[in-house]
Amino acid sequence: MKRFIFVLTVILIASAGVYNCKNSPENSSQELIGIQYGSDPINSFDISLPAGRTNQTPVIILIHGGAWTGGDKSDFNYLRRFFCKKGFAVASVNYRFANTRGGGFGHIIDD
């Protein structure tokens, strides 16, 4: 749960203007891919930041399905890009699975 809060905080800060965002032509759209948020290599997220973003830009967080046994953040690449074009900052996250080495429900809660 602490890592989820950490990831959410990072995403919100990134979308709120950490990159010195202004509503100007220099503020182009940006994709940040494979940002690590934990010690396991699977713990990563991708974020798409829209052009013209400000500290008021709304954020969408996409968490793929798969019953904690499958799926990938890339399953939502099309949605991440679609909503980014509509003016949203959009993040898609990966997490450890219950059925893999280093996984298990205790680790899922940590992620």
ABEGO torsion letter per residue (X at the ends): XAAAAAAAAAAAAAAAGAAGBBBBAABBBBBBBGBBABABAABBBBBBBBBGBBAABBBBBBBBBGGGABEBAAAAAAAAAAAAAAGBBBBBBBBBBAABBGBEAAAAAAX
